[in-house]
């Protein structure tokens, strides 16, 4: 199954790179984090990027569920709608959105990196690749 993951990282390299570029553009993480600190309801837009990343990551090995901790972070940080009352407890309502985005971004970045760098399963696992294995509970 690890070999299948590595093969899929290579097959989907273009999609992964395109999503990583999108996440790292101005209107991705940069603006999302600014909106968090600016206390702008536009921080809620980061949920779309997070969900897009989760869908692409899941497509790497659709037969395997993603790591339960990762999915809990995603559930707590997506499908949220802004309400005016959220301004009174901003961190409680919006920090999970940013946390989910960071985790999704990390895994997309690691998928790009190790899909490009690795030609075969390494004997000594780099931390980022080992994390990808954990994403699919392969470690």
N, C-alpha and C positions, 0 to 999 in steps of 0.2 A: 504494500500500500504506500510506503514511503517513496518507492520508485515512481508510482503513479502520480503522486503529488508533485514530484520534481518535473516529471514530463508535462503535467498540466500547467505548471508555472511557466514553462517554456512555450507551450501552445498558446497560452493567454497573455504572453508577455506584452504584446501591443496594447491590449485592453487595460492591463494593470498599469502600464506606464501612462496611458492617457488619463486614467482615473487619478493616479498620483499627481500628475501635472495639474489636473483640475482642482484637487484638494489643496495644492500648494500655491495656486494662483491667489491674487488679491482677494477675490470674492469667496475664497474657501476658508481655510483656517485663519488666515490673517484677519479678514473682516469679522469672522465669527467670534474670535477671541476679543477683538476690539468691542464688538456689540455686547459681549458678556460684561466687560468692565464698564462700558458706557451705559449699562442697564437699559439696553434697547431691546424691544420685542423681536427685532430682527435676528437675535441670537437663535431664535427658534428655527430659523432656516437651516442651521447646520444639521438638523435631523435628516434632511434629504440626502446630504452627502454621506452621512453615516449609513443610512439605509442602502444607498447605492453601493457602498463599499462592502457591506455585509452580503448583499446579493452576489456581487462578483466573487468574493471570497468563498461563499458557499458553492458557487458554480465550479470551483476547482475540484472538489470531491463531493458532488451532490448526494452520494450514497452515505456519507458520514455526517452526523450532526456536528455543528460547531461546539466548541468547548462551553460547558454550562456556565462558567464564571463570565466568559466573554458575552454570552447571550443574556445573562442577567444584567450586565452593564448596559448592553444595547437596549434591553426592554425598559430599563429605568431611565434611559436617555433618548428615547424615541416615542413617537405617537403622542406627544404632549402638545397641548394647545394653550396659547397665552391667555391669561385672564388678568385683569387689572389688579386683582388682589395679590398676584405673584410679586408685584413690586415691593410689597411689605416683607417678604421673606425670599428675596431674590436668589440667594445662594442655594437655598433648599430646592427651589424649582428649576434653576438653570444649570447649576454645576453638573448634574448628571448628563445634560446634553453635551457639554464640553468634554466631559470624561469619556463618554461613548465615542465622540469624534476622535479624540486622541488615540484611543485603543484601535479603532478602525483604521485610522491613518497609519499607525505603527505597523499593523499587519499588512496593509497594502504596500508600504515601503519595504518591509522585509521580503514580501513575495517578489517584488521587482528586483531587489538586490540579489537574492539567492537564486532566483530564476535565471539571472544573467551570469552570476559568478560560478555556480556549481555545475559541473558536468556529470558528476556521479555522487552517490551518497557518501559523505565524508566520514572518515573513521572518528575524528574528533569533531564534534558538532559545534559550529559557531553559535553563539547565544541567540542571535536573531533567527537562525534556521531552526534551532531547538524550540524556540517559541512558536514558530509556524507549525511544528509537529504537535505541540501542545494544543494549538488552535483546533486541530482535528483529532485530538486525543490519540496521537500516534507515538507518544513518548511516555 
